Structures are given as structure tokens and as C-alpha cells.
Amino acid sequence: MATNRRDFMRNLTFSAVGVGFAGVAQGFTAKSYNRIMGANDRLNVALMGCGRRVSAYYDALKNKNNNVDLAYICDVMKKQREKVGKDLSGKVEGNAKLVADIHDVWNDKSVDAIFNATPDHWHAPGTWMAMQAGKHVYIEKPCSHNPREGELLVAFQQKYGKVIQMGNQQRSAKESQEIIAEIHKGVIGDVYKALAFYSNSRGAVPIEKKAPVPDGLDWDLWQGPAPHREYTDNTWDYNWHWYGWHWGTAETGNNATHELDVARWALQTTYPEKVEVEAAKRHFANDGWVMYDTMDATFRFPGNKIIQWDGKSRSGYNTYGSDRGTVIYGSEGTVFVNRNGYTLFDRMGKKVRDSKSTGNEAGTALGGGGDMTDAHVANFFNVIRGKETKLNSPIEEGAISQMMCHYANISYRIGKSFQVNTQNGHILDKDGMKLWDRQYEKGWEPKL
């Protein structure tokens, strides 16, 4: 039986439980004089989740300037943790242990920080439990499965004082930082609107059906804090995104998080006054995808500001000339910004200048990674060490941007628009507030 939260909290003591690489570990360099040099500066880190996103951290882990030891590679699927072990063998510092159970990592007091790249339902619980165990966390988007989890993450961070960086890596892109700073200084006048977008050509997905648990998968632990169910095929490996709200947050939680964050960053907004959504499943009518795959959402903010979201999961038409990005409108001009840089236009639509990134951050490719992620990870490490004082995407900011995704999903689910309390972000609709929280598997309930 998988360890539950009550067992973990009862046994939160040092433990070096785990196994080696079974023939892979010997490729890792020993802790030598490099460990002694700057010993107070070196960080022990662990990978939590070894799916598609994990390779995005490889370059940061290999970079000697980051001065880290990889202590654990953790995943509930045997073949995934073994693959990452082979990928990193001899290429990173640290004698990493391969483990299935994240509780082994939390119980090890020598671990300083965790990369949480699990499925959505694990993001917030895995992060607050890591904080309770004394760890800093780099938490991938979406930072929460529901609005209440965003509130809880901020509260846990304030209680435990840990460094929590949300994986909105465009906040670490120098071109984005540059143009957003100029927008705040008035380069396009008074900003009033941002349009965020995403286009992908995802295909049909299988219809769920009961099946045996795949070899090597700890299905109970994969489910973790979510109420447990029987296994259905194609669930654990990515398609949980589209099989309803039990695990995932749909494409809006999966990808809109990035561009809506840039839009909110540019407009300097917090909570909207009103949310309006039109969304539906437009493609492959009879496949297993049960959520919308196409969404238009409008967020109206105080000061007559507006953010719009145009999300197309299964139509690859690049409406705005790119597969993802944000258009920011001001009284004196317009800015187009994405992961490739930005272009500044005057009020007449004439290009004033552009700044193109020389980096390689992925767009819509599964997993992604690149120079923005590398910079975002470095910022996380440097804040932990005190070498930098400011996180580029602290959880209190990330949670607000994530809330916009939750608003859009909730509006779709209840089939109506709603008003929002701009002071605390709560939905001023009783049907909407019914979706504010979720039920947890017994023993996994958050306890602040």
C-alpha cells in the first residue's frame, strides 16, 4: 500500500531509503574537492516526476555554475526514473538515488530543493508537503488544480518561508523583461488590452476504458492526493489532461498559464471584475477528449483594462502569425511578445524595432525547455543562496495568474459568466464557488 500523507507526517524523520542506479549510478562523479569548495553554497536537489518536462532541467543540472548535486530521481513509473538515470549518468554531480516514493525524498533532511514536475493534481499538494519537510520547490505550471490550492500555497509559503518559484519561465526571458519594463514606463502609452493566444494541432485521443495497471507503475501513488479510482488505459501518460477534471486543468491550465501571466504582467492587473467564456469541443467529436478543445475567454479588470484568451488545442492555424504569444495594446502603440522576443509598433502600425531572442526555448513542443528555463532555474537557485533577492515568478504572483485559468475553466463548467471580488479573488456566484476546492483522498487533506 502506498504511503499516505498521515504516515509521512508521522514519520517525517531522516531516511536514506532508496536504491542506486542498478548499474547506472557509477557514472555519477563522486563528491570530491568540488563539494568542499563552497560547501555552504552547494545545493542538494531532487527530481519529482520524470515525464516529458524533466529533460528541460538537464542543462541547468549539468551547469557547474549552478553548483548542485542531484540527490534523487523520483517517479512512480519505473521505466521513467530509469531513463532519466541513464540520461544523466556521468553528466551531473551527485550520487543520485532512483526511488518510486517521494516520501523518501521528503524524509531526507539533506535535500534542499525539489523540482515538482508531476501531473496537475500533485502540483500544489506535492509542494506544500515539501515545504512542510523543509524543502524549497520549483513548481511547474499549473501551480494548482483549483483556486483554493493557490490560496493554500501562498499561505504555506508564508508560514514556512521557503523559496517557491512557479515555472512561468518567460518571466526570466531578458527580451520579455526588457519590453515589459518599457511598457510600464509608457513606451506604448496607457496600456488597456492584451490578447494572449495558443494554437496546437493535437490529435484524437483514445476513449477511456478499464485496463490493468501498467508494469512498473505505482497507481495508488500516482493518484496520491486525488480520490482514488480504478485504472483506465492511456491515463497516466499525458492523456489525463483531457479525461475530465479529476486530474487535470484542461489546456487553459496546461498552457494559457504562460501567456495570461505575460498579459497580466504587462497590464499590471490582479483579479478581474468579470469573466466571460465561450468554449466547446470542436474536433474529433467521438474521441476520448471530454473537455473543451477551443476557448475564447474575456477578463475585465478595474480601470477599463481587458485581457482576452484565444486557445485552440486542435487547430494549428496560427491566427496571429505564431503558435503562441501575447499582443499588448496601448494608446500610443502595440507590442507583440512571445518566446522568440518582441516587436514594437507605433500607433499607426509601423514597426519601430524588434528584439529577437538568440535562445532556444520550445514553443508548443511537449516538454519544452531551453534558455528561458535555464535562466529561471538559475534564478531559483540564486534566491535560495541569497545571491539574488527577487524571484522572477514567486508563488504569490504565479497563483494570481493561475487563478485566471481557473476562472475560465469554472465559467465553462457552470455555463455562465460571473463577477469576481477584486480584493480576494473569490467568485461572486454560488455555482462557481462550488468548484473553488476539491475533495482529497482520505489522509491527504491539506493541514496548514
N, C-alpha and C positions, 0 to 999 in steps of 0.2 A: 504494500500500500504506500502511495506517495506521501511524503512528509507534508503536513498541512501547516498553516500559519501558527496555530496554537502550539504545536510541537516545536516549531522554530523559535518562538519567543521564550518557551520554557527552557530550551537548550541553547540559548544564544551565548555560547562559550567557544573558546578557541578549538578549532578542529582542522586537521590537515587531511581530512578524508578525501580520497580520490585515487585515481590510478594514473600512471605515467602514460607515455605515448605508445606503449607496447611496441617498441622498436622505432618510434619516431623521435622520442624525447632526446635521444643522444645527440641529435643535430643542433640543439639549442646550446648557445655558449654558456659556459659556467659563470657564476658570479665571481668576478675576479677583481683586479685593482680598479676596474671601472666602477664597480659597486662602491668601493671605498672612497674614490674621488667624488666629492659632493654627495656623500651618503645621505645627508639630511635633505637633499634635493631630489633624490630618486623616488619614483612612484611605482608601486606595485599595482598593476591593473588587471582586470578580468573582462572577458567577453561573455556576455549573457545573450545567447541567441546567435546561431551560426547559419542563418539563412542568406538570402540574397544581399542583404545590406552589409554583412560583416566584412566583405572584401574592401569596402570603402574605407575601412580603418587601417588596412595593411600598411600603406605608405607612412602614415603617422606613427605606427608602432615600430616600423623599421628605421625611422629617422632618429639618428643618435642625438640630435639636438633636443629631442623631446625627453630623453633621459628616463626611460621607463623599462621596467621588467614586466613581461607578460606572465602572470602567475597562474591563470586558469583559462581554459577554453570550455565553456559550458553550453550544452544543448541537450534537449530531451530526445533528440534523434541521433543515434549512434553514428550513422554514416556522415552526418553533417559535422559533428565535432571532430571526427577523424579526418575529414577532408581539410578542415581548417588547420589541424595539427600538421598535416603533410604540407599544406601551402606555406606555413610559417616556419617549418623546421629549418634550423640553421640560419634563419634570416632575421630573427628578433632576439633581444636579450631576455633572459629569464628561463627558468625551468618549469614551463607551463604544465599543469596537470589537466587531463581531459576528464571532465565529470559530467554526469547527467543532471544532477540535482543542484540548483542554485543555492540551496540552503548550506551546502558545503562551502561555498564561496563566502556567503554572508557570515558564517561562523568563524572564518579565518580572519583574525584581527590584523594580520599583516597586510591585507588587501586595502589599498587606499581608495580606488576608484573603479567603477563598473561602467561598461558600455551596454546599455539596455536596448537591444535590437530584436525584441521579441514581437509576437503578434499584438495587436492593439489592446486586447483585453488584459494583457500583462504589463503594459507600459507604466501606468500610474501605480498599481499595487507593487510591482517589482521595484519601483523607485522609492516609494515611501518605506518599504521594508528594508531596502538597502540603507536608507538614511537611519532607520532605527538601529541598524547594525554598524553604524559609524562610517558609512561609505559616501563618497562623492559620486555623482551619477551624470553621465552624458546620456540623456533620454531622447530616443528617436521620436519623430513625429508619428502619429499624433500623440501628444503628451498625455492624453486622457481618452477614455472610452465614452465618457459622459460629462456633463457640466460639473457635477458635484466633485468628480475626481480632480478637476482643475483647481477648485477651491481647496481641496484637501492637500494637494501637492504644495501649494503656496503655504498653507498652514504648517505642514510638516517641515518645510524648508525653514520657516521662521523659528520653529521650535528647536530643530537640531542644528541649524546653522551650517549646513553642508552646501557645497557648490553644485548647483543643478543647472546644467546647460541643455537647452532644448535644441534638437537637431535641425533648426531652421538655418542651414549653413549659408544661405545667401546674405545673411547679416554679417558674415565675415568676408564677403567679396569686396575688394577695395574699390572697384568701379561703382558698385551699388552704394557703398558708404559715401563715396565722393559725391555722387549725384543727389542722394537723399539729403546730405548736408547742404548742398546748394539750393535744393528745393526749400528747405527750412529757412534759408536766408533770402528767399524771394526770387530765385532765378526765373521762375515762370509765373511770378505774381502770386495772387491768392489762389491756393490750390482748393479745388472744390469737388473733384471727382477722380476716382481711379477705377479702371476696368481690369480685372485680373482674369486670366484665361488659361485653359489647358486643353489640348487635343491629343487623343491617342486612338489607336486602331486595335484595341483589344478584341479578341475573337470570342466565339461561343465557348461556354463552359459546360461541363457535364452536369446533368441533373443529379442531385444528391441521392444516394441510396446506402442502406446499411451495408457494412463490409467489415472484414476482420481488421484489427489494428495492424498497421504495417510492422514488419520485423524491425526491431531496434528502437521503436517509438514508445516512450512512456506517456501514454494517452492521458492518464489522470493528471500528471504533472503539466502536460501541455495545456490542459484546460485550466489548471490552477485555480485562480480566484473566481472564474465564471462557473455558474451552476453546471454540474457535470451531466453529460449526455452519452448515449451510445455513439460509437464512431461511425462516420459516413465517409465513403471513399472520396478522394481528392480534396479533403477538408484541410488537413494540417499544412499542406504545401501550397500556400498562397490563395487558393480558392475560398478560404474562409472569408476573404474580403467581400465576397459577393453573395454569400449564403445567409444573409439576414443580419440582424443587429446583435446577435448573441456574442459574436467575436469582434466584428469589425465596425468601421465607421464610414463605409462606402468610399467612393472616390473623393468626396469632399474632405473627409478626414485624412484620406490617404495622400492626396496631392494638393488640394486647394489651400491647405495649411501654409504652404510656401508662399504662393502668390498673394493670398489675402494678408499674410503677415507683411509683405513688402508694401501693399496698398495702405495698410493701417499705419505702418512706419512712416510713409511719405505724408499722409494726411494728418498724422499726429492725433488720431482718434482713439477712444477707448471703447465703451459699449455703445451700440446703436440704439436709436429710439424705436425703430420699427424694422421688421424683417418680412420680406415678401419673396416667395419662391414658386417657380413653375418647374416641375421635374417629372420625368417618366422614363420607363424602359422603352427605348425606341428601336432597338436592334435585337435580332435573334429571339423572336417572341417566345419560342418554346424551349429555350435552353434553361440551364440551372441558375442563371443570374436572376435573383429575386428582387433586387433594389432598382432604383433608377440608374440609368447609364448616361443620362443627359440632364443637365440642370442649368437654369438661369436663376440667380438669386440677387436680390437687391437689399442693401443695408443702408438705412437712412440715419444719419448722425446729427447731433446738435450742431448748430452753425451752418445748416443747409449744405452739409457735406454728404457725399454718397459714394459707396463702393459697390461695384457690381461684379458678379462672378459668372463666367461663361465656361461651363465644364462639359466636355464631350469625351466620354471614355472610349467610345467605339466608333467614332468618326474622325479619321485622320486629316480632315480638311483643315489647313492652317489659316483660319479666318483672318488673323492679324499678322500673317507673314512669318509666324514662328509657332512651334508646338506648345510653348508656354511663355508666360511673361506678364507684364503689367504696364498699362498705359495710364499716365498720370496727367490730368488736365489742370491748367491754371489759367488765370485771367490774362496772362501775357505769353503763354506758350504751352508746350506739351513735351512730355518725356516718355520715351519708350525704354523700358529696362527689362532685361532678362539675365540669364546666367552667362550670356556672351558679352555683356557690357550694357551700354546705353547709347541712345541718340537723343539729342536735344533739338527741339524745333521752336521757331518763334510763333507768334500768334497767326501769321499768315501761312504757316505750314512749311516754311523754308527751313531746311536743316542748318542749324548753327554749328554743331560739332557732334562728333561721336567719340566714344572711347570703347574700344573693343578689348575684351579680355584675351590674354595670351594663355589662359588656363585651359583646363580640360574637364570641367565639371559636367557630368552627364545631364541630359535633359529628361526624356521620358523612358530611358532605358531602365529595366528592372535592376534595382540595387543601387545604381548610380555610383557616385564617388568622384573624387578629383581634387583640384587645388583648393576649392572652397571648403570642402570637408576637412582637408588637411589643416587649413588655417583655423577652422572652427575648433578642431580638436586641440591644436596648439594653444588657442586662447583659453580653453577649458583647463589644460594642464597649468598654464602660467598663472591663472587666477588661484588655483589650488595652492600653488607655491608662493603666492603673494608677489610674483613678478609683474603681474598686471592687476589692476584694481577693478576692472569692469568686464563682466561677461558680455559677449555680443548678443546673446539671446537668453537672458536669465528667465527662470521659470515663471516669474510673475508677469513678464511680458508675453512669453510664449503661451501661457494659459489664456490670456485675453484673446490673442489671435486664434487660438484653438476654439474658443467659445463661439466665434463666428461660424465655424464649421458645424458645431453642434446646433446652433440656431437654425442653420439651413436644413440640416437633417431632420430636426424636430418639426419645422414648418412643413416639410414634405410629408412626414409621418402622420401629422394630425390634419393635414389637408387644408391649412389656413394660415394666413398671416397673423402676426401678433406684435404687440408693443413690448418694450423692454425697459426695465428700471435702469436708467443710465448711471446710477450710483453704485449698485451692486451687481448688475448684470442679470438679475433674475427676470424670468419671463412673466409678463403680466397676463397670463392666460392659464386657467386651471388645467386644461388638457396638456398644454406644453410643459407645465411644471410636473406633471405625472412622469415625464421622461427625463427629469433632471438627474435622477440617480439610477442605480441598478441593484438587482439582487445579487448577492455573492454566495458562493459555495460555503456551507457551514464551516466555521473555523477560519475563514479567510476575510472576514469583515474588517474594515479599517478601524483601528483604535488609536486615536490621536492622544 
